[in-house]
Amino acid sequence: MRTNTTHKQTLVLSFPYRRLNLARITELQNRLHPLVTQPDQEIVLDLRQVLWIDCSAVGCLVAMNQLALANRSRLVLTNLTGNVQLLADTLNLSKIINIVNTEKKSSNSKQLLNC
């Protein structure tokens, strides 16, 4: 995992694995939980490497989003690949979690993390 500090407020995380499944959920939760429980943060999760995602990962992302909202923070998913976007569309995830097509470039970016 790599951490590179650049500024405040927005955290950008890159998930480097091809599969986001039950085997990787604990690692993702351990990385996201301390971030989403901090108030007034924007956490951008870059999923450009992820080709496949399972229901346990979706549940984890929804739970992390709920924690973020409870702490006045925001979880954003970005750069979804074809199959992941198809799943997100099928489940109407964009009604629950913020999804953007490309990584948000922000001047107030705080960290670049590899999960």
N, C-alpha and C positions, 0 to 999 in steps of 0.2 A: 504494500500500500504506500502511496506517495502523497505527501501533503506539501502544498506550496502556498504560502500566505501572500496575498496581494493587496487586500484592503478590508473593509467591514461590510456587514449586512447581508450579502448574498454569498451562499456557499454553492460551489459547483462540484458535484461528485460524478465520477466516471465509473461505470460498472464494466470491468474489462472482460467478463466471461461471456461465452456464446449462449449459455443456458442460464436462465434465472429460474431455478427450481428449488424443491425442498432441501436439497443438499447445500444450497447457497443462501438460504433464507436466514439462518442464524448469523452468518457473517454480515449480511445486509442489515438485519435488525440491530446488531451490535454497533454498526457504524452510524446508522440513521437515528437511533433512539436518543443519544445525547444531543444531537443537533435539533431534532424536532421538538424537544422539550425546552429549548431555549426560546425565550420570547423574542418576537420581532425579527425573525430570520426568514430568509427566502432560501430554500434548499432546492437546487436544480439537479435532478438526477439524469445524467446523460446515458441513454440506453443504446447508443449507436452500434455497440458490439453484440448486443443481445439479439439472437436469431429466434429464440424460443423461450416462452414463459409459461409456467403452469399455474394452476388455481391457487396453490399455496403462496406463490409469489404475489399474485393479485391480492389475496387476502392480507398479506404483509404490507403491501403498498397502501391499501385502503386504511389499515390500522395506523400506519405511520402518518398518513394524511390527517386522520382524525386527531391524533396527538398534536400534530402541527397546528391545526385549527384551534384546538383547545388552548394552545399557548400563543395565540395571535401570530403564528408563523404560517408559512406557505410552502407546500411541496409541489414542485413542478417536474413533470416528466418531459423529456425532450429527445429528439432524434430517434423516434421509434422506427424499427425496421418493418418491412412488409407484413410478416406474420404477427408481430407484436401489435402493430397498428390495427390489423384485422381483428384480433382478439379484443383490443380496446374498443373498437367500434361496435363489435358484437355485444359486449357487456355494457356499452354506454358509459365507459369509465370517465369520459370527459365531463360527465355530469357530476362526478364525485371528486376527481383529481384534475388539477390543471395540467393540460397536455398542450405542448407547443411543438411545431414541426422542427424548428432549429434552435440551437442553444442560444439562450439570451446573453448577449454581450452587455455587461453592465460596468459602469465606471466605479460602482461601489462594491465590486466583487471581493469577497473575503478570503476564500480558500479554494484550492483545486485539490480534490481528494480522489484517489483511486480506491474503490471499495475492494 
